C-alpha cells in the first residue's frame, strides 16, 4: 500500500473508532493522488527559473520593488505563474483572526476570536471548526489564500509566552481541535498550515535552543498532536519551527520532515519554513524543506541563487527541486486554492454575524473554576463594584503575530519600548467592555467602576457593594515568556485587599495561561476568561449573570506554584538577561552579546501536563479537564468493554434546573505500567433539565498504545487496563477494568 493510501486508510480507521467529536475535515477539493498528478504535469512544463520562483517567498514589509505583482502588506507573498494558471499566493498570520499586528494595512479590521486556549477549553471541535471557517471566509474576502493558522504545539511549561495561541497540553485534545479549525479554514478553498513542527515549546531562545527528547516520547506527545491534526484537518502545508530538535534545526531535520512527516505519515503537501527559520540551502532542501518563507528575514535567500547553484552542482538533485514545487502545487490544488482564485477586489464581510461566532466561542470556553456558596450567577444584588483590568473599556488580547485589529478598534494600545517582541507586538485591548455589558444585562442595578490603581477606592467600593468583581489581567506575547506565574502589577495584593473588604468577591481572570492564586481561599468565585476576543465583555457578562451556563473545561493544568512544573522558569532566561545587560552596557559591540545554542531537556518526555503532576504525585491548584456549571450532571448505567480498543457506554443525565453542557472524559492506563493515565476520548454533551443521552466513548488506539522504536510503530500490549470515566484528570470515582488484545500499528 502506498504511503498516501496508508495515511488515508489509517486516518479513516482511527476516525471511525476513536473520534470523540462529531466533526471531521472537509473533503479536499481533489484527493492527494489526483492533485499530485496535476502538479507533476505543471512542473514538467516549467523552466528552472519558474521552479525556483515558487520555493522562496517575499516578506512584503521588506520587499518593495521585488515583484511586478500586487503586494498586500501582510506576512508573505509568492508570485504566481500566469501562463500556467498558477495563482499568486498571499499569506496572512491567522491564529485568532486575520492579523494586522501593527496596522500594516491602515484601517483594515477583522473579527478576533478568543485565544486558542479558550477555544480548546470548549472541548468542542464544532466551535473550533466554526472559528476556522469564519477566519477563512474573512481571509478570502481580504484576498488572502494561505493562512498561517493551526498552532498545535503542546503546553509543556505554564509560562510559555505563546501558550494562549495553542490548544493546551494534551495531544488528543490539541490534535482534534486543530484538525477541526484547519478544516474550517480550508472549507473556503484556501490553505491552512499546521504549525510549528515541532517542539516550539518556549519563546526564550526560540531561534537557537536545542529541544531534546527521546524518539518514543516525542511520538507519543507533540508529534501525536500533529499527526491527529493532520489526519482530521488535511492541512495543505506544514510550517517547521525555529528551534532545533535533538541537534538539528527543525527546518533542517530530515528525521522530522522526511522520515516522519512525509514517509511514515505519507504527508502529500508542502513544508514551509517559519519566517527567519532557514539556515542553509543543501541541508535544508535535502532534509525536506520545500519552501523558504519571508526570505528577507533570513541571512540570505537560501532557496534562490544558492539553490540554483546546488542543483547545477548535483548537491541537490533536480528531482528534489521538482518535488518541492510539486508539493507546493499539490497543496494549492487539494485545498481548492488553485482552482478557486480569491476575488480581484476586497469583498464585503458580515462582521455582525462573525462577531456572534466569536461570542459563542468565548462563552463555550470560559471556565468557572470555583463557585463557593453558589455566588454565581449573580442574583438578588442591588449594588456591584467592578474593579480593575480596564473592564470599563475592553478585554485584553495576547501579543505577537496572532494579534488581530478587531472590529470596534483598540481602546488601549501600548507600544513596547524594548524586548524581543517590541517590533511587532503591542499591549492591545479589544473594545468590548465587561462593565458596559453588565450594566446592559442588569438594568436597575447600581454598578460602579474603580481603576486597579486606586486600591483604597477599590476597598471602599467593595465594602459598600453587595458583590465585588475584580478583573485581573496577565499579558503574554510571542517572542517572550512570562517571567513567572504571578499576576503582574500587584494585582494579587489588590484581590486580597478587596476580598478582605467584601466576602462576596468574584475574580475574573484574563490571562494567557495558568497563574498562581495566593488569595484563592479568600475568594469564593473565580472565573477564567482567557483572552476572550472581541465579544469577550458580552460573553463574560452572560456567564456572570447566568444568561449563559459556564461549560468550559481546563485544557491546561493550573499549578499551585511554579515549582510544581517540570521547569519553574524559562530555560536560558538567566543567560539572555545577562547578555542583554552586557549589550546595553556596550552598545558598540551589542552584536557580540547574542544567545548561542543551548539545550532544553524535556525530562517529562511524553508525560506532559496533567500526566507530569500525576507521575510526580503533585496536586495542582486546578486539574486538566476541570470546570464547574450552574447545573448538575450524573453518569449512570456505565458499562465498559475491552477487546481491540477500550470503550465505555453510559447515560448522561442533567439532574439540575438549567440547560447546560458537560464534558465526560475517558482516561486509560495499562495495569502494571509506570505511565500515568492518559485522556483517550472526550465528548461535549448539551442537555436540557431532566434530559438523558446515551454516550459511548471509544479510546483513540494510539493513546492506549506505546510507541515502540524497535518495531517501529505503535504497540498495544495485551492484558488488563484500568479505565476512568471522569470529569477531570484527577477524578477516579468511576473506574473499570477491561482486557485488551495485543496489537501493532504502523508509525
N, C-alpha and C positions, 0 to 999 in steps of 0.2 A: 504493500500500500504506500503511495507517495506521501511525502511529508505534509503537503497541504490537505490531502484527503484524510490523513491521520488526525490532523488538528480538527477538521470538521467533524469527524466521527467521535473523537474524544469529547469535543465541546457538546455535541448533541446528546451524548450518553450522560454526561455529568448534569446537564441541564434537566434532562428527563427525570433523573432520580434524586437530584440534590438541591435544586434551586429553591431558596426559601421565599422568593418573591414571585409575583405574577407576571413580571415584565422582562423581556429579553431584548437583544439587539434588533434593530431594524434589519430587514433583509437587505444585503448590499445590492447596489444597482446592477452589478454583474458579479458572478462568483469569481473567486480568485483566479481560477484557471482560464476563464474566458477573458478576464481583464488582462492577465499576463500575456495571453496570445496577441491581443490588440496592441499591448505595449511593445512587445518584441517586434511586431510589424512596423511600428512607428520608428523604433530605434534603427531598424535596418535602412530606413530612408534618410537618416541624419548624417550630417558631416561631423567630423571630430569636434569642430568648434561649437556646433549646436549641442552636442552631447555635454561638453564641458560647461556650457552656459547654464545647464539645468542642475548642476551638482554643487553650486555655491550661490548664495543669495545675498542681497543687499540689506543693510540696516538703514532704512530711509532717513533717519535724522542726520546721517553722515554720508549720504550717497547722492547728494545733488550733482547733476550733470553726468551721472554714470549710466543713464538709460534714456532712451527716447520715449519709453512708455510712461504712462502717468504714475507718479509716486504719490501714494496716500501716506501721510505721516502715521507711522504705525511701527510694528515690531519687525516686519520683514517683507521682502519683495523678491520674486523670481520672474524674470521676463518670460513671456510665452513665445511660441514659435508660430506665427500666424499661418505660414504656408502649410503647416501640418495640422492646424487646428488646435494646437496645444495652448491652453489658456494661460494668461498671466496669473500668477499666484500672489495674493496679498494676505499677509498673516497678521493676526492680532492676538495679543495676550487676552485670555478669556476665562480664567478660573472661575470668576464670580460674576461675569458680565463682560461686555465688550469694553476693554480697558482703554483709558485715555489718561494715563497717570498724571503727567504734569501739563495736561491740556495742550498736547501737540496739535490737536485739531480744535481750534478755538470754537467754543460754543457747542461742541458735539457731546451730547449726553447719552446715557444708556441706562437700562434697568439694572440695578445692583441687587443680586441675590444675597442672602445671608452667607456667612462663611461656610467653608467646606465642612467643618466640624458640626455646624448647626444642621446642615443637610444630612450628614451621617447620623446625627442624633435622632433623626426621624425614623431610622431603621426601615425606611420605605423607599425602595427603588423607583416607585412611581413618582415620588416627589423629586428624586434626582433626575429622572427622565424628563419630567415637565420643565425643570430648570434648564437642562441642556437644550431642549427643543426651543425654549424661549430665547436663550442666548444665541443659538444658531440662526434663528429667524432674524434677530436684530443684526447679527453679523452680515448675513446675506443682504439685508436691506441697506446696510452701510457699505456694501461691495467688497466684503472680505470673504474669502473662500477657504481659508485654513485658520483654525482656532487652536491656540496653544493651551489647550484645556486638558482635563483628565489626570489631574495630580493624584497619585495613589501611593506616595511614599508613606510608609508606616511611621507612627509616632513611637520612636524609641526613647526620647527624652522629653519630659514635660515642658522644658524651657525652650525648645526649638522655635525660632522666630517665625517659621513657616508652618507650624502646626495648624494654624487656623485655615490655611488653604486646603489642607488634605483631609482625609476621611477616617482618621483615628488609628488605633493600634492593632486592630485585628485583621488578618489577611482576608478572611471570608467576607466580613462586612465591607471592608475597603474595596475589595475586588468587585463585589456585587454592585455597590453604589457607583463606583467609577464606570463600570460597564454600562449601567443604565443611563448615566449622564452623557457618556460618549455616544450611545445610540440615539439619544435625543438630539444632540448636536447634528449628527450625520443624517438625521431624518430630513434635514433641509438641503441635502445634496451638497454638503460642504464637508471638509475634512476636520476631524478632531485628532489631536495627538493623545498619547498616554505618556505620562512623564513622572519623575525624572529617573531614568533607567541607569543605575539603581543605587540604593543606599545613600541618597542625598538626604541625610538624616539630621544634619545640623548646619547652621549658617556660618558659624565661626570657622574660618579656614576652609570654606567650602570649595575654593578653587584649587587647593593644594593638598588637603588631608587625604590620608590613605585609610579607607574603611576596611577593617579586617574582620573576617568572619569565615567559618568553615563552610564548605560546599553544602552539606546536608542542611545545616541551619539556615543558610540563605535561601535554599529551595523551599523550605517549609515556612518561611516568613515573608520577607519582602517580595521575593520572586513569585511566590504563590499568589500574592495580591495582584501582581502584574498579569500573571497567567490567567487568572479568573477574569480580570478586567478585559483582557484581550478577547477571550472566548465570548464573553457576554456582549461586548460593545463593538467588535470588529474595527478598532481604530485604524485609519489609513496610514498613520505614521506613529513611530515611537521616537521620543526625544531622549537622547542619552544625557547623563548628568555631568556636572562639573568635576566632582571628586574622583579620586582613584578608588579602585576596589581590588583589594589583595595585590597591590603593586602596579596595576595598570590604570591609566585614566579610563574612566567609563566609556568615553568615546573612542578609545583605542583598545578596548578589551575584546579580543577575538573570542574568548570564552563566553562573555555575556552576549555579544552581538551576533556571532555566527554559530557557536556551538549550542547555546541555549535558545536564543530567540528564533533564529532562522532555521536551525536544524532540528533541535528537539521539539520546538513548538510549531514548526512549519510556518512561521510568520511570513506573509507574502508582500507586505507593504515596505515603506522605506524608513530608514533610520536617519533622522535629522539631529544635528548637534544642538545643544543649548548654546546660547549666544555668548561667544568667547570661550568655548569649551574645547576647541580644536588645538592640538599641539604638534601635529605632524602631518605629512602627506602620505608617505608609503605605508607606515604602520597603521594609520587610521583607516585608509582605504582598504587595505588587505584584512584588517580586523573586522570590517563590516559596516563602517560608517558610510552612508550613501550621500549625504548632503551636508555641506558646511553652511550653517545659518549665521546671519548677521556678520558677514565676513569682515566688516570694518572693526569689529571688536576683537578679532584675533590678531596675533603679532604679524601675520602676513596672510594672504589669500592662498591657503594651502591647497585648495582644490581648483585653482586657476592654472596659471602657468607652471607651477611646480608639478601639478598632476599631469599636465600635458607632457612635460619632460619625463616624468616617471613612466608613463605609458610608452613613450618613444624608446626609453632605455630598457623596457621589459621588467622594470621593478614593480609595476602594477600592470597586470595583463589587461589587454583591451577588452577581453571578455568580462573582466571585473567592472570596468567602466560601463560597459553595456548593461550589466546587471544593475548598477547603481541607478542608471537612467530608467531602466525598465521598471524597477521597484517604485520609483517616484511616480511614473505614469500609471502603474498598477494601482497605487493608492488613489490617485485622482480619478481614475476610471471607476474603480469599485465603489467609491463613495458617492459617485454621481457628479462630482465637481467638474469633471471633464466635459460631460455631455449637457450639463445644466449651468451655463455660464451665469455669473452674477449680473445683475442689471447694469446697464451703462450709466445710469444715474441713480443716486440715492433714493430709496423708497420711503413712503410714509410708514410710521410704526405706531401701532396701537399701544401706547405706553400705559394707558389706564388698565387695559386687560393684563398686560405684562406685570404691572405692579401687584395685581392680585396673585400672580404666581409667586412673586417674592414674599408676599404676606402669608400665603398658605405655607410656604416652606419655613418661614420664621416661626409660625405658630406650632408647626409639627415638630420643630427642633428644639424649642425652649424646654429646658429641663427643670422641673420642680424638685430641688434637692432635699428640702426639709420643709415641713409644714406642721409644726408642733401646735397642738390645740386647734387645728383647722383654722388658723388665722386667715388663710386664703381659701376661697375667693373673698374679696372684700365685700362685706355686707354690714348693715346696721351702724355704719360710721357716719359722723357728721362733719368731721374735720380731719384732713390728711395733710401731713407735712412731707413734701417731696424734697429731697436733699441731694445735691451733688451730681456728678457725672455729666454736667451740661445737659441734663434732661430737659431743660427749658427750651433747647434749640434743636437737639437731634440725638443721633446714636452714632457710636464710634464704628469705624471700619479699620481693617488691617492694611498695612502698607506694602508697597512694592509693585511688582509687575501686575498683580491682580487688582490694583486699585481702579475702581470704576467711578467716573464722574457722573453721578446719578442725576436722574430727573429731579428737579427741585433745587439743585445747587448744593453747595457746601457751606453751611453757616459758620463752620470753623475749619480753617486750613492753615497749618503751621509748618513752614519750611524747616528742614533740619540744617543746623549750622555746621555739622561735621558728621563723620561716621560713614561706614560703607554704603549706607542706603541714601545718603544725602542728595545724590544726583538724580534720583528717580522716585523718591518717596516723600510724602508729606503726611503729617498727622491730620486726618480728614474725618469729618463727621457728615453723615447723610442728614438731610433736612426732614427728619421725622421725629417730632418732639413727643416723648412719652408724657410730659406734663400736659401738653395740649390734648393728646389723645385721651388721657384720664379725665380731664375736665369735660370733654365731649361725651365720654362714656358715662359720666356720673354727674349729670346736671343737678344743681341744687346742693351739691356737696362743696364745702369750702376747702379748696386745695391751694396751699401756699408753696412757694419755692424758695429755697435758701441755697446759695452757692457753696460749694465744698470748702472754699477758703475761709468761710465765716463759721468757725467751729462753735463759738458761743451762741451765735444766732441759730445755728442748727439745733443745738441742745435746747434752747428756749422754745423754738417752734415745735420740736418733737414733744417736749413736755406738755405743751398746750394742746396738742392734737390727740385724736383717738388712736391714730396709727402713723408711724413714720416709715417712709420708704426711702432707703439710701441707695442711690445709684453709684456704683463703683466701677472704674474702668482700668484696663491694662492694655496699652497699645503695643503691638508687636508688628514686626515687619520682615520681609525678605531681606537678606544680606546681614542681618544682625540677630543674635539670640537674646532672649531675656536674660539679664544678669542673675536673676533669682526668681523665686515664685511668689514673692510678696507683692501685694498691691502697692503701686508707687504713690508718690505724693502724699504720704502719711494717711492714706485712706483707711488702713486698719485702725489707726487711732480714732479717726472720725466715726467709723462704725461702732467702735466700743463706746465712745462718748455718747452717741445717740442712743444706743441700746441701754446705757445706764440711766438716761433721762426718760426713756419710753420703753416699757417692757414689750409693747406690741410693735416691734421693729421688723421690717422686711428688707433684706439685702437683695438687690438686683445687680448681677454681675455682667458686665460687657467685657469679655476677656478673650485673648487669643488661645487660651487653653487653661489647664489647671492653675489655680492659685491656692496658696495656703490661707487658712481661715482661723487665726488665733482667737477670734471672737465668737466662734461657732456655737459655744454653749450658752451665749448670752442672747443670741438672735434666733427667734422661733421659726422664722421662714426665710428660705434662701432660694433664689431663682437664678439659674444660669441661662443668660440670654445670648451668649456668644457675641459675635458681631452680627446683628440681626438684619442688616440690609436696609434698603430704602423705605420699607414699610415696617421697620422694626419698632418704632414707637407705638404704632397702632397694634402690632402683634403683642407687645408687652402689656399694653392696656387690656387687650382681650383676655390674656391669661390672668392678670391680676383681678379683673372684675368677674371672671367666670364665663364671659361670653364664649371663650374657647377653653376646653378642658386640656390641661397640660398632658402631653403624651410623649415628650422626648425622653430618650434614654442615653446615658453617657456612652460615647464611643471611645472614651479615653479615661483612664483611672486618675482620680484626684488623690494624691498622697497627702498624708498628714504633714510631712516635711520633705524637703528636697533630699535629705539623707536617705530616704527610703528608696529612691530611684536608683537605677544602675550607675548613673553618674550624677553627682549632686550639682554640677555646674558644667558649662560648655568646655569640652576638652580643647586646650590650646588658648583659652581666653587670657590666661596669665601671660603667655608668650606674646599674644597680639597686643595687649595693653602695654607691655614693656617696649615693644618695637615702636608702637605709636608714640610713646613718650620720648624715645630716642630720636625719632624722626622730627618731632616738634621742636626738640632742643637743637637739632642740626638740620635745618630746612634745606641747606645747600646739598646735603648728602642724603636726603629723605629716601631716595630710591634704593639706598643700601640697606634700609631697615624694612625688609619685606619678609612676611611669614613664609618659611620654607616648608616643604613637605614633612608631615609628621603623622604617626599612626593614631588611629582611634580604634581600640579593640572592643568589639561588641561582645562582651563576655556573656551576656544573656542569651546569645545565639538565637534560637527560634522562640525562646520564651519571652516574647515581647509583651510589655504592658501588664495586664492582669495575670498573665502566666508567671511573670517575674515575681510579683507580690506573693502569689501562692507558693511558688518554689522557695522563696526566702522566708515564708511564714510571717510576712509583714501585713498588718491590717491597714488598708488605706483609709482615708477620710470618707471617700465615696467610691464604690467599686464600678468597674466597667459594667454597663447594662443597667445601672441604677436609674430610677426615675419614678416620681410619685404622680398620682392622679387625684381628681376630685370625686372619683367614683371608686368602686372596688370590683375585683375580679376573682374568680375561682377557677381552678383546673380540676376537672372531675373525670372519673372513669378512664384513667390513663392506662394504656397497655403498650408495652414495649416489645419490639421484635428484633431479632438478630438475623443470622444468615449471611448474605453477602454484604449488606450495608445496614447499620442500625437505624431504627426509627421509633418514634413514639406517637401514638394516636390518642387524642383526648378531647374532651369538651371544654370550651372556654365559655364561662358564664359571666355576664355583667350583673353582679349582685347589688349594685348601688342604684342611685336615683338619677344619674346623669348619663347621657351618651358619652362614650369615651373610647380610647384606643389603648391596647395593651400589647406588649411585645414578648410573647413566650420565646424562650431561648433554650436550645438543646446543647449541652456540653457533654464531652465524651473523654474517657481515659481508659487505656488498657490496664487491666489489673496486673500488678507487679511492676509496672513501669514507673520510673522516676519522674517522668514528664507530668506537668500539671494538666488539669482539664482544659479542653480546647472548645471554643464555640464551633459547633458543627452544622447548625441550622438555626434560623430565626424566621419569624413572620409577624408582621404588624396586623392586628385584628381590631376592627372597629365595631362596637356593638351598642345597641340601644339598651336602656334599662330592662333587665329581665331576659334579654336575648341570649341564646346559646348557639354556638357554632362548633362543629367538629373540625378539628385541625390535625393534620399529620405533618410532623417534622421529620424529614429524612436527611441523614447526615451526608455532607459532602465527602466522598470517599477519600480525597487527599488529606482531609483533616484527620480522618481516622487513621490513615497510613503514616508511616515514617518514610523519609527519603533515604534510599539505600544507594550509596555511591558505587558499591561493588556490583550492583545489578546491571546497569544503573537504572533507577526508576523508583516508583512508589511501591512499598510493600506493606500490606495489611497482615499482621501476624495473627494467625488463628488463635482462638482462646476466648476467655471471658473479658467483658468490658463493662465498665460502670457508666451509666447514662444519668444525667441530671436534667430534669425539666425545671427550668429556673426562671426567676425574674431578673437575676443579675449574676455576675461571675462568682459571687460568694454564696449564693443560695444553694443549699443542698437538702432542702426539705422534702424533695420528691426524687428519689434515686431508684434506679432499676439495674439489674444485671442481665446481660444477654451474652450469647455465644456467637462469635463471628467465624466465618470460614477464612482461611488464608487466601490471599490474592496478591497479584502484582499488576502494576500499570506502568506504561511507558512514561519516560520523563516528559 
